[in-house]
Amino acid sequence: MKRFWLIVWLMIFVAGEMSCYALTPAEKRAKAKAKMERKKEAQRRKAKRERIKEGKPLLYVYAFDLRTGDPLPATHVTVQEQNARPNKKPKISKPTDTKKARLQRGLPVGAYWAAAAKTGYFASDTTWFYHKEDEDTVKLYLYPETRITFTVTDSLTSRPVAANIIVRNPEHRKVMQTTSDSLHAVLAVLLDDRVPFYTIDATSPNYYPFHDTIRILEPFEGVVMSPREMKAFVLHNLYFATAKTHILDSSEPALNELYRFLIKRPNQRIRIIGHTDDIGSDRSNQILSEGRCLEVKHAMEARGIDPQRIEIEGRGERDPIVPNDTEEQRQMNRRVEIVLL
């Protein structure tokens, strides 16, 4: 009888071996992969039983984009006990992984809260949960921020203005408070496109207060500050050929700035006043200053500005703002002023 069963076992073994040799390479790889997965699953189940036995069942935390539902890798997750003292170190304070946007950790059974944060998103709502004696899953959702850029400029010169900026939501709560400067005009604010509108206020010395409404789906023209009193300003970055009246191409931004100023105030008349340094004779500098003013006037006429709105005056070297002792100081004296009439 034993001999019979031995022969049967050998026949089964040989048949199994022959079936293995009959498999294609792809089938062999699939079979090996399935075997490895079964082994990993057995290891996971064993590890799970050990964690439960130790009192630290596994917690899975996922982060998602609330608008699209997409996973958010590298999202910082914080998990803490609900009754923990304020300064206690969180139980979890790590980012989600880059594959599944998931974070996993074995934690003791108990009451916890979880929250997530990521650059470009509003922080998630705090999720309160009770971690049971089994694996738990917590899903956190973050809503993307909408970035709006705007400028803070002078209504006359279109130059940057140093101002205090406050943005509030419909509940009049501050969502941003910042200060612009006189060198960089562009600021950015992060807003929630689910909110119907925001209000923006700007204040600055020597300017009237600014107030407007920001609607995310509508264009925002930026903060334009109106000066309380201004009678004249220098047209900066206006360049001429040396000792000539010809305006260089690099002066286009300055000319466009003056043009925009005149377009915004169709009834405003101006006088263009030219100044030179003290190099050369008084007569030549007078002629040079007049010629440069005339060139600026012609540039405005070419853009469609009525020449009747523009007067010119050359003052040569008579009105320096600093002594003509160095090249830098002489450059400051070579200027074109715009006087409001």
C-alpha positions as a Markdown table, in Angstrom:
| # | Residue | x | y | z |
|---|---|---|---|---|
| 1 | Met | 0.0 | 0.0 | 0.0 |
| 2 | Lys | 2.8 | 2.4 | 0.9 |
| 3 | Arg | 4.4 | 1.6 | -2.4 |
| 4 | Phe | 1.2 | 2.5 | -4.2 |
| 5 | Trp | 1.0 | 5.9 | -2.6 |
| 6 | Leu | 4.7 | 6.6 | -3.3 |
| 7 | Ile | 4.1 | 5.9 | -7.0 |
| 8 | Val | 1.1 | 8.2 | -7.0 |
| 9 | Trp | 3.0 | 11.0 | -5.3 |
| 10 | Leu | 5.9 | 10.7 | -7.8 |
| 11 | Met | 3.5 | 10.9 | -10.7 |
| 12 | Ile | 1.9 | 14.0 | -9.3 |
| 13 | Phe | 5.3 | 15.6 | -8.6 |
| 14 | Val | 6.5 | 14.8 | -12.2 |
| 15 | Ala | 3.3 | 16.2 | -13.7 |
| 16 | Gly | 3.7 | 19.4 | -11.7 |
| 17 | Glu | 7.3 | 19.8 | -12.8 |
| 18 | Met | 6.4 | 19.2 | -16.4 |
| 19 | Ser | 3.6 | 21.8 | -16.2 |
| 20 | Cys | 6.1 | 24.3 | -15.0 |
| 21 | Tyr | 8.4 | 23.6 | -17.9 |
| 22 | Ala | 5.4 | 24.1 | -20.2 |
| 23 | Leu | 4.8 | 27.7 | -19.0 |
| 24 | Thr | 5.9 | 30.6 | -21.1 |
| 25 | Pro | 8.4 | 33.1 | -19.7 |
| 26 | Ala | 5.6 | 35.7 | -19.2 |
| 27 | Glu | 3.5 | 33.1 | -17.3 |
| 28 | Lys | 6.4 | 32.2 | -15.1 |
| 29 | Arg | 7.0 | 35.8 | -14.2 |
| 30 | Ala | 3.3 | 36.3 | -13.5 |
| 31 | Lys | 3.3 | 33.2 | -11.3 |
| 32 | Ala | 6.4 | 34.3 | -9.4 |
| 33 | Lys | 4.8 | 37.8 | -9.0 |
| 34 | Ala | 1.6 | 36.3 | -7.6 |
| 35 | Lys | 3.6 | 34.2 | -5.2 |
| 36 | Met | 5.5 | 37.2 | -4.0 |
| 37 | Glu | 2.3 | 39.2 | -3.5 |
| 38 | Arg | 0.8 | 36.3 | -1.5 |
| 39 | Lys | 4.0 | 36.3 | 0.6 |
| 40 | Lys | 3.8 | 40.1 | 1.2 |
| 41 | Glu | 0.2 | 39.9 | 2.0 |
| 42 | Ala | 0.9 | 37.2 | 4.6 |
| 43 | Gln | 3.6 | 39.4 | 6.1 |
| 44 | Arg | 1.3 | 42.4 | 6.2 |
| 45 | Arg | -1.4 | 40.4 | 8.0 |
| 46 | Lys | 1.2 | 39.1 | 10.5 |
| 47 | Ala | 2.5 | 42.6 | 11.1 |
| 48 | Lys | -1.0 | 43.9 | 11.5 |
| 49 | Arg | -1.7 | 41.2 | 14.1 |
| 50 | Glu | 1.5 | 42.1 | 16.0 |
| 51 | Arg | 0.6 | 45.8 | 16.0 |
| 52 | Ile | -2.8 | 45.1 | 17.3 |
| 53 | Lys | -1.3 | 42.9 | 20.0 |
| 54 | Glu | 1.1 | 45.6 | 20.9 |
| 55 | Gly | -1.7 | 48.2 | 21.1 |
| 56 | Lys | -0.5 | 50.3 | 18.1 |
| 57 | Pro | -2.8 | 49.6 | 15.2 |
| 58 | Leu | -1.9 | 51.2 | 11.9 |
| 59 | Leu | -3.3 | 54.6 | 10.8 |
| 60 | Tyr | -3.4 | 55.7 | 7.2 |
| 61 | Val | -3.6 | 59.4 | 6.4 |
| 62 | Tyr | -4.3 | 60.5 | 2.8 |
| 63 | Ala | -4.3 | 64.1 | 1.3 |
| 64 | Phe | -6.4 | 65.1 | -1.6 |
| 65 | Asp | -7.2 | 68.2 | -3.7 |
| 66 | Leu | -10.8 | 69.2 | -2.7 |
| 67 | Arg | -11.5 | 70.7 | -6.2 |
| 68 | Thr | -10.2 | 67.9 | -8.4 |
| 69 | Gly | -10.0 | 64.9 | -6.0 |
| 70 | Asp | -6.4 | 64.3 | -7.0 |
| 71 | Pro | -3.9 | 62.9 | -4.4 |
| 72 | Leu | -1.5 | 65.5 | -3.0 |
| 73 | Pro | 2.0 | 64.1 | -2.4 |
| 74 | Ala | 4.4 | 65.9 | -0.1 |
| 75 | Thr | 1.6 | 67.3 | 2.0 |
| 76 | His | 2.6 | 68.0 | 5.6 |
| 77 | Val | 0.3 | 66.1 | 8.0 |
| 78 | Thr | -0.1 | 66.7 | 11.7 |
| 79 | Val | -1.8 | 64.2 | 14.0 |
| 80 | Gln | -2.2 | 64.8 | 17.7 |
| 81 | Glu | -4.1 | 63.5 | 20.7 |
| 82 | Gln | -7.3 | 65.4 | 21.4 |
| 83 | Asn | -6.4 | 65.8 | 25.1 |
| 84 | Ala | -2.7 | 66.6 | 24.6 |
| 85 | Arg | -1.3 | 69.7 | 26.3 |
| 86 | Pro | -0.8 | 72.7 | 24.0 |
| 87 | Asn | 3.0 | 72.5 | 23.6 |
| 88 | Lys | 3.2 | 68.7 | 23.4 |
| 89 | Lys | 5.0 | 67.3 | 20.4 |
| 90 | Pro | 2.6 | 66.0 | 17.8 |
| 91 | Lys | 2.3 | 62.2 | 17.4 |
| 92 | Ile | 2.8 | 62.7 | 13.6 |
| 93 | Ser | 4.4 | 65.6 | 11.8 |
| 94 | Lys | 5.5 | 64.4 | 8.4 |
| 95 | Pro | 4.7 | 64.8 | 4.7 |
| 96 | Thr | 2.8 | 62.2 | 2.7 |
| 97 | Asp | 4.8 | 60.1 | 0.3 |
| 98 | Thr | 5.3 | 60.9 | -3.3 |
| 99 | Lys | 3.5 | 57.8 | -4.7 |
| 100 | Lys | 0.2 | 57.4 | -3.0 |
| 101 | Ala | 0.1 | 60.7 | -1.1 |
| 102 | Arg | -0.2 | 58.6 | 2.0 |
| 103 | Leu | 1.3 | 58.6 | 5.4 |
| 104 | Gln | 1.1 | 55.6 | 7.7 |
| 105 | Arg | 2.0 | 55.1 | 11.4 |
| 106 | Gly | 1.2 | 52.8 | 14.2 |
| 107 | Leu | -0.6 | 54.6 | 17.0 |
| 108 | Pro | -2.1 | 53.6 | 20.3 |
| 109 | Val | -5.9 | 53.4 | 20.4 |
| 110 | Gly | -7.4 | 56.7 | 21.4 |
| 111 | Ala | -9.0 | 60.0 | 20.3 |
| 112 | Tyr | -7.0 | 62.1 | 17.8 |
| 113 | Trp | -7.3 | 65.1 | 15.4 |
| 114 | Ala | -5.5 | 65.4 | 12.1 |
| 115 | Ala | -4.9 | 68.4 | 9.7 |
| 116 | Ala | -2.8 | 69.0 | 6.6 |
| 117 | Ala | -1.0 | 71.9 | 5.0 |
| 118 | Lys | 0.7 | 72.4 | 1.6 |
| 119 | Thr | 2.1 | 75.4 | -0.2 |
| 120 | Gly | -0.5 | 76.8 | -2.7 |
| 121 | Tyr | -3.4 | 75.4 | -0.7 |
| 122 | Phe | -5.5 | 76.5 | 2.2 |
| 123 | Ala | -5.0 | 74.3 | 5.3 |
| 124 | Ser | -7.4 | 71.4 | 5.6 |
| 125 | Asp | -10.2 | 71.4 | 8.1 |
| 126 | Thr | -9.3 | 69.7 | 11.4 |
| 127 | Thr | -10.6 | 66.1 | 11.4 |
| 128 | Trp | -11.5 | 64.5 | 14.7 |
| 129 | Phe | -11.5 | 60.7 | 15.0 |
| 130 | Tyr | -11.2 | 57.8 | 17.3 |
| 131 | His | -8.4 | 55.3 | 16.4 |
| 132 | Lys | -9.8 | 51.8 | 16.9 |
| 133 | Glu | -8.1 | 48.5 | 17.5 |
| 134 | Asp | -7.7 | 48.0 | 13.8 |
| 135 | Glu | -6.4 | 49.8 | 10.8 |
| 136 | Asp | -8.0 | 53.2 | 10.3 |
| 137 | Thr | -8.0 | 55.5 | 7.3 |
| 138 | Val | -8.3 | 59.3 | 7.5 |
| 139 | Lys | -8.8 | 61.4 | 4.4 |
| 140 | Leu | -7.9 | 65.2 | 4.4 |
| 141 | Tyr | -8.9 | 67.6 | 1.7 |
| 142 | Leu | -7.2 | 70.9 | 0.9 |
| 143 | Tyr | -8.6 | 73.6 | -1.4 |
| 144 | Pro | -6.2 | 75.4 | -3.8 |
| 145 | Glu | -5.5 | 79.0 | -3.3 |
| 146 | Thr | -6.0 | 81.5 | -6.2 |
| 147 | Arg | -3.1 | 83.9 | -6.7 |
| 148 | Ile | -3.9 | 87.4 | -7.8 |
| 149 | Thr | -1.2 | 89.9 | -8.6 |
| 150 | Phe | -1.8 | 93.6 | -8.7 |
| 151 | Thr | 0.1 | 96.9 | -8.8 |
| 152 | Val | 0.1 | 99.9 | -6.4 |
| 153 | Thr | 0.9 | 103.0 | -8.5 |
| 154 | Asp | 0.6 | 106.7 | -8.6 |
| 155 | Ser | -2.4 | 107.9 | -10.7 |
| 156 | Leu | -0.3 | 110.7 | -12.2 |
| 157 | Thr | 3.0 | 109.1 | -12.9 |
| 158 | Ser | 2.1 | 105.3 | -12.9 |
| 159 | Arg | 5.1 | 104.8 | -10.6 |
| 160 | Pro | 5.1 | 102.4 | -7.5 |
| 161 | Val | 3.7 | 103.9 | -4.3 |
| 162 | Ala | 4.6 | 102.8 | -0.8 |
| 163 | Ala | 1.3 | 102.1 | 0.8 |
| 164 | Asn | -0.3 | 100.0 | 3.5 |
| 165 | Ile | -2.6 | 97.3 | 2.0 |
| 166 | Ile | -5.4 | 95.4 | 3.7 |
| 167 | Val | -7.6 | 92.8 | 2.1 |
| 168 | Arg | -10.7 | 91.6 | 3.9 |
| 169 | Asn | -13.3 | 88.9 | 3.2 |
| 170 | Pro | -17.1 | 89.5 | 3.3 |
| 171 | Glu | -17.1 | 89.0 | 7.1 |
| 172 | His | -14.6 | 91.9 | 7.3 |
| 173 | Arg | -11.9 | 89.6 | 8.5 |
| 174 | Lys | -8.3 | 90.4 | 7.4 |
| 175 | Val | -6.9 | 87.8 | 5.0 |
| 176 | Met | -3.8 | 89.9 | 4.1 |
| 177 | Gln | -2.0 | 93.0 | 5.4 |
| 178 | Thr | 1.2 | 94.1 | 3.7 |
| 179 | Thr | 3.1 | 97.1 | 2.6 |
| 180 | Ser | 4.1 | 98.0 | -0.9 |
| 181 | Asp | 7.3 | 100.0 | -1.6 |
| 182 | Ser | 8.3 | 102.7 | -4.0 |
| 183 | Leu | 10.6 | 100.4 | -6.0 |
| 184 | His | 8.5 | 97.3 | -6.7 |
| 185 | Ala | 4.9 | 97.8 | -7.9 |
| 186 | Val | 3.7 | 94.2 | -8.0 |
| 187 | Leu | 2.1 | 92.5 | -5.1 |
| 188 | Ala | 0.3 | 89.2 | -4.8 |
| 189 | Val | -2.6 | 88.0 | -2.6 |
| 190 | Leu | -3.8 | 84.4 | -2.2 |
| 191 | Leu | -7.6 | 84.2 | -2.2 |
| 192 | Asp | -10.3 | 81.6 | -2.1 |
| 193 | Asp | -12.4 | 81.5 | -5.3 |
| 194 | Arg | -15.4 | 80.1 | -3.4 |
| 195 | Val | -15.7 | 83.5 | -1.7 |
| 196 | Pro | -17.8 | 85.9 | -3.8 |
| 197 | Phe | -15.7 | 89.0 | -3.3 |
| 198 | Tyr | -13.0 | 90.7 | -1.2 |
| 199 | Thr | -12.5 | 94.3 | -0.3 |
| 200 | Ile | -9.1 | 96.0 | -0.6 |
| 201 | Asp | -8.1 | 99.3 | 1.1 |
| 202 | Ala | -4.8 | 101.2 | 0.7 |
| 203 | Thr | -3.5 | 104.2 | 2.6 |
| 204 | Ser | -0.4 | 106.3 | 2.1 |
| 205 | Pro | 0.8 | 109.7 | 3.3 |
| 206 | Asn | 0.0 | 112.5 | 0.7 |
| 207 | Tyr | -2.5 | 110.2 | -1.1 |
| 208 | Tyr | -6.2 | 109.9 | -0.9 |
| 209 | Pro | -7.3 | 106.5 | 0.6 |
| 210 | Phe | -8.1 | 103.8 | -1.9 |
| 211 | His | -11.0 | 101.3 | -1.6 |
| 212 | Asp | -12.2 | 98.8 | -4.1 |
| 213 | Thr | -13.7 | 95.3 | -4.5 |
| 214 | Ile | -11.9 | 92.2 | -5.8 |
| 215 | Arg | -13.9 | 89.6 | -7.6 |
| 216 | Ile | -11.8 | 86.6 | -8.6 |
| 217 | Leu | -13.6 | 85.9 | -11.8 |
| 218 | Glu | -13.3 | 89.6 | -12.9 |
| 219 | Pro | -10.2 | 91.5 | -13.8 |
| 220 | Phe | -8.7 | 93.7 | -11.1 |
| 221 | Glu | -7.1 | 96.9 | -12.3 |
| 222 | Gly | -4.9 | 97.2 | -9.3 |
| 223 | Val | -4.5 | 99.9 | -6.7 |
| 224 | Val | -4.2 | 103.4 | -8.1 |
| 225 | Met | -3.4 | 106.1 | -5.5 |
| 226 | Ser | -4.4 | 109.7 | -6.3 |
| 227 | Pro | -2.0 | 112.3 | -4.8 |
| 228 | Arg | -3.6 | 115.0 | -2.6 |
| 229 | Glu | -1.4 | 117.7 | -4.1 |
| 230 | Met | 1.0 | 117.4 | -7.1 |
| 231 | Lys | 2.0 | 120.3 | -9.3 |
| 232 | Ala | 5.0 | 118.8 | -11.1 |
| 233 | Phe | 7.1 | 115.6 | -11.6 |
| 234 | Val | 10.3 | 114.5 | -13.3 |
| 235 | Leu | 9.9 | 112.2 | -16.3 |
| 236 | His | 12.5 | 109.6 | -15.3 |
| 237 | Asn | 14.4 | 107.3 | -17.6 |
| 238 | Leu | 14.2 | 109.7 | -20.5 |
| 239 | Tyr | 17.5 | 109.5 | -22.5 |
| 240 | Phe | 18.8 | 111.7 | -25.3 |
| 241 | Ala | 21.9 | 111.3 | -27.6 |
| 242 | Thr | 24.9 | 113.2 | -26.1 |
| 243 | Ala | 24.6 | 116.9 | -26.7 |
| 244 | Lys | 21.7 | 116.3 | -29.1 |
| 245 | Thr | 17.9 | 116.5 | -29.1 |
| 246 | His | 17.4 | 113.0 | -30.5 |
| 247 | Ile | 15.5 | 110.7 | -28.1 |
| 248 | Leu | 17.0 | 107.2 | -27.7 |
| 249 | Asp | 14.9 | 104.1 | -28.2 |
| 250 | Ser | 15.4 | 103.1 | -24.5 |
| 251 | Ser | 13.2 | 106.1 | -23.6 |
| 252 | Glu | 10.0 | 104.4 | -24.9 |
| 253 | Pro | 8.8 | 103.3 | -21.5 |
| 254 | Ala | 9.1 | 106.8 | -20.1 |
| 255 | Leu | 7.3 | 108.3 | -23.1 |
| 256 | Asn | 4.5 | 105.7 | -22.8 |
| 257 | Glu | 4.2 | 106.6 | -19.1 |
| 258 | Leu | 3.6 | 110.2 | -20.0 |
| 259 | Tyr | 1.1 | 109.2 | -22.8 |
| 260 | Arg | -0.9 | 107.1 | -20.3 |
| 261 | Phe | -1.0 | 110.0 | -17.9 |
| 262 | Leu | -2.4 | 112.3 | -20.5 |
| 263 | Ile | -4.9 | 109.7 | -21.7 |
| 264 | Lys | -6.2 | 109.2 | -18.2 |
| 265 | Arg | -6.8 | 113.0 | -17.8 |
| 266 | Pro | -8.1 | 114.2 | -21.2 |
| 267 | Asn | -8.6 | 117.7 | -19.9 |
| 268 | Gln | -5.1 | 118.1 | -18.2 |
| 269 | Arg | -2.7 | 120.6 | -19.8 |
| 270 | Ile | 1.0 | 120.4 | -19.1 |
| 271 | Arg | 4.2 | 122.3 | -19.6 |
| 272 | Ile | 7.3 | 120.3 | -20.5 |
| 273 | Ile | 10.4 | 122.0 | -19.0 |
| 274 | Gly | 13.9 | 121.0 | -20.1 |
| 275 | His | 17.1 | 121.3 | -18.0 |
| 276 | Thr | 20.8 | 120.7 | -18.9 |
| 277 | Asp | 24.1 | 120.5 | -16.9 |
| 278 | Asp | 26.7 | 123.3 | -17.2 |
| 279 | Ile | 28.9 | 121.8 | -19.9 |
| 280 | Gly | 28.9 | 124.1 | -22.9 |
| 281 | Ser | 27.8 | 127.7 | -23.3 |
| 282 | Asp | 24.6 | 129.2 | -21.9 |
| 283 | Arg | 23.2 | 129.7 | -25.4 |
| 284 | Ser | 23.9 | 126.2 | -26.6 |
| 285 | Asn | 22.4 | 124.7 | -23.4 |
| 286 | Gln | 19.3 | 126.9 | -23.8 |
| 287 | Ile | 18.8 | 125.7 | -27.4 |
| 288 | Leu | 19.5 | 122.1 | -26.4 |
| 289 | Ser | 16.9 | 122.2 | -23.6 |
| 290 | Glu | 14.2 | 123.7 | -25.9 |
| 291 | Gly | 14.9 | 121.2 | -28.6 |
| 292 | Arg | 14.6 | 118.3 | -26.2 |
| 293 | Cys | 11.3 | 119.6 | -24.9 |
| 294 | Leu | 10.0 | 119.9 | -28.5 |
| 295 | Glu | 11.0 | 116.3 | -29.2 |
| 296 | Val | 9.0 | 115.1 | -26.3 |
| 297 | Lys | 6.0 | 117.1 | -27.5 |
| 298 | His | 6.3 | 115.7 | -31.0 |
| 299 | Ala | 6.4 | 112.2 | -29.4 |
| 300 | Met | 3.1 | 112.8 | -27.7 |
| 301 | Glu | 1.6 | 114.3 | -30.9 |
| 302 | Ala | 2.6 | 111.1 | -32.8 |
| 303 | Arg | 0.7 | 109.1 | -30.2 |
| 304 | Gly | -2.4 | 111.2 | -30.8 |
| 305 | Ile | -2.3 | 113.8 | -28.0 |
| 306 | Asp | -3.6 | 117.2 | -29.0 |
| 307 | Pro | -0.6 | 119.6 | -29.2 |
| 308 | Gln | -2.8 | 122.4 | -27.8 |
| 309 | Arg | -2.6 | 120.6 | -24.4 |
| 310 | Ile | 1.2 | 120.9 | -24.3 |
| 311 | Glu | 3.5 | 123.9 | -23.7 |
| 312 | Ile | 7.3 | 123.8 | -23.8 |
| 313 | Glu | 10.0 | 125.8 | -21.9 |
| 314 | Gly | 13.7 | 125.4 | -22.0 |
| 315 | Arg | 15.7 | 126.6 | -19.0 |
| 316 | Gly | 19.1 | 125.4 | -20.0 |
| 317 | Glu | 21.5 | 125.2 | -17.1 |
| 318 | Arg | 19.8 | 127.9 | -15.0 |
| 319 | Asp | 18.0 | 125.7 | -12.4 |
| 320 | Pro | 20.3 | 122.9 | -11.2 |
| 321 | Ile | 19.0 | 120.7 | -8.4 |
| 322 | Val | 22.5 | 119.8 | -7.2 |
| 323 | Pro | 26.0 | 121.3 | -7.9 |
| 324 | Asn | 27.5 | 120.2 | -11.2 |
| 325 | Asp | 30.6 | 118.9 | -9.5 |
| 326 | Thr | 30.6 | 115.2 | -10.6 |
| 327 | Glu | 29.2 | 113.3 | -13.5 |
| 328 | Glu | 26.5 | 111.7 | -11.3 |
| 329 | Gln | 25.3 | 115.2 | -10.2 |
| 330 | Arg | 25.4 | 116.5 | -13.8 |
| 331 | Gln | 23.2 | 113.6 | -14.8 |
| 332 | Met | 20.7 | 114.5 | -12.1 |
| 333 | Asn | 20.6 | 118.1 | -13.5 |
| 334 | Arg | 19.9 | 116.8 | -17.1 |
| 335 | Arg | 16.2 | 116.2 | -16.7 |
| 336 | Val | 12.8 | 116.9 | -18.1 |
| 337 | Glu | 10.0 | 118.0 | -15.8 |
| 338 | Ile | 6.3 | 117.9 | -16.3 |
| 339 | Val | 4.3 | 120.8 | -14.8 |
| 340 | Leu | 0.5 | 120.5 | -14.4 |
| 341 | Leu | -1.4 | 123.6 | -15.6 |
